Amino acid sequence: MKAFYILSLFFVSSAFIGQVSYAQSLPYKALLGSTYDKNFPLVYPDQKELINGAILLDTREKNEFNVSHLKGAQWVGFETFDISSVKDIPKDQPIVVYCSIGARSQEIGKKLKQSGYSEVYNLYGGIFHWVNESNPVYHLDTLPTNKVHTFNKMWGVWLNKGEKVH
């Protein structure tokens, strides 16, 4: 009888643990679904050709960018963003904006579109999803790193890979 209870406990706890790890992706998808404007174009981490051919703009704050960013990304910020910081980018050049999950970058992307930039995409899931999909990030643009600034501890729950920095 004792073996039955132990076996039952094992199966119940295994099912619960499996649900917890699976359930983490569902809330993240729900968060992203409620964050994004359905009319603003997204680019996904596996769309490497588009991403590699685009200007990458990091819309996080400078301290977040300094921890790590996508290779070749230009920091433009969010709170201090000024359209003049991108005046040298041709209006027809593909641009990919990103932040932690995509909320701040979408807002900057809308400002770019309003200023006449024709091909602007928001990176789906931001740098968190990028790293969760095992894509590289860099410190000082040439040094690969595992560190990712998570904005704060609360937002850090969405980063499943890499080393969290608050």
C-alpha positions in Angstrom: 0.0 0.0 0.0 2.8 2.4 0.9 4.4 1.7 -2.5 1.1 2.6 -4.2 1.1 6.0 -2.4 4.7 6.7 -3.3 4.1 5.8 -6.9 0.9 7.9 -7.0 2.8 10.9 -5.5 5.5 10.5 -8.2 3.0 10.5 -11.0 1.0 13.5 -9.7 4.2 15.5 -9.0 5.6 14.6 -12.4 2.4 15.8 -14.1 2.4 19.0 -12.1 6.1 19.8 -12.9 5.4 19.1 -16.5 2.5 21.5 -16.5 4.5 24.2 -14.8 7.3 24.1 -17.3 4.8 24.0 -20.2 2.6 26.7 -18.7 5.4 29.2 -18.6 5.3 29.6 -22.3 1.5 30.1 -22.4 1.5 33.1 -20.1 4.4 34.6 -22.0 2.6 34.1 -25.3 -0.5 35.7 -23.7 1.6 38.6 -22.4 3.0 39.2 -25.9 -0.4 38.8 -27.5 -1.8 41.5 -25.3 1.2 43.8 -25.8 1.5 43.9 -29.6 -0.5 46.1 -31.9 -2.0 43.7 -34.5 -1.2 46.2 -37.2 2.5 46.5 -36.4 4.8 44.1 -38.3 6.8 41.5 -36.3 10.0 39.7 -37.2 10.8 36.4 -35.6 14.2 35.2 -34.4 14.4 32.5 -37.1 14.0 35.1 -39.9 17.7 35.6 -40.0 17.9 36.9 -43.5 15.6 39.9 -42.7 17.3 40.5 -39.3 20.8 40.3 -40.8 19.9 42.7 -43.6 18.3 45.3 -41.3 19.5 48.1 -39.0 19.0 46.9 -35.5 17.9 49.5 -33.0 17.9 48.7 -29.3 15.2 50.7 -27.5 16.1 49.7 -24.0 17.8 52.1 -21.6 21.6 52.5 -21.8 22.4 50.4 -18.7 20.4 47.5 -20.3 22.2 47.9 -23.6 25.6 48.0 -21.9 25.1 44.6 -20.4 24.3 42.9 -23.7 22.6 43.5 -27.1 22.3 42.0 -30.5 25.4 42.1 -32.5 25.7 45.4 -34.5 22.7 47.0 -32.7 22.6 50.8 -32.3 21.3 52.1 -29.0 18.5 54.6 -29.3 16.8 54.3 -25.9 13.2 54.7 -25.0 12.9 57.5 -22.4 15.4 59.7 -24.2 14.7 58.6 -27.8 14.9 61.4 -30.3 14.2 60.9 -34.0 17.3 62.9 -34.8 19.4 59.9 -33.5 18.4 58.0 -36.6 18.6 60.8 -39.2 21.4 59.0 -41.1 19.4 55.9 -41.7 17.8 55.9 -45.1 14.0 55.9 -44.9 13.7 52.8 -47.1 16.2 50.7 -45.1 14.7 47.8 -43.2 14.8 48.4 -39.5 14.3 46.0 -36.6 13.6 47.5 -33.2 13.7 45.5 -30.0 13.7 45.8 -26.2 13.1 43.3 -23.4 9.8 41.8 -24.7 8.7 44.2 -27.4 6.5 46.9 -25.8 8.9 49.8 -25.7 10.3 48.9 -29.1 6.9 48.9 -30.7 6.3 52.5 -29.5 9.7 53.6 -31.0 8.8 51.7 -34.1 5.5 53.6 -34.4 7.5 56.9 -34.1 9.8 55.7 -36.9 6.9 54.9 -39.1 5.3 58.3 -38.4 8.6 59.9 -39.4 8.5 58.2 -42.8 10.5 55.0 -42.3 8.8 52.5 -44.5 10.1 49.1 -43.4 10.1 48.8 -39.6 9.7 45.5 -37.7 9.4 44.7 -34.0 11.5 41.7 -32.9 9.0 39.2 -31.5 9.6 38.6 -27.8 12.4 41.1 -27.7 15.9 40.2 -26.4 14.3 37.7 -23.9 12.8 35.5 -26.7 16.0 36.0 -28.8 18.1 34.5 -26.0 15.5 31.9 -25.0 15.8 30.7 -28.6 19.6 30.2 -28.1 20.6 33.2 -30.2 23.8 35.1 -29.2 24.1 38.5 -27.5 27.2 40.6 -27.1 28.9 42.9 -24.7 30.8 45.8 -26.4 29.6 44.4 -29.7 32.4 41.8 -30.0 32.4 39.8 -26.8 29.8 37.1 -26.6 28.1 37.0 -23.3 25.3 35.1 -21.5 24.3 38.1 -19.5 21.0 39.8 -20.2 19.6 42.8 -18.3 16.1 41.8 -17.2 14.9 45.3 -16.4 14.0 44.1 -12.9 13.4 40.8 -11.0 9.7 40.7 -12.0 10.4 40.8 -15.7 13.3 38.4 -15.3 10.8 35.5 -15.0 10.5 35.6 -18.8 14.2 34.9 -19.4 14.7 31.2 -19.3 18.3 31.1 -20.6 21.3 33.2 -19.9 22.4 35.0 -16.8 20.0 37.5 -15.4 21.3 40.9 -14.5 19.0 43.4 -12.7 
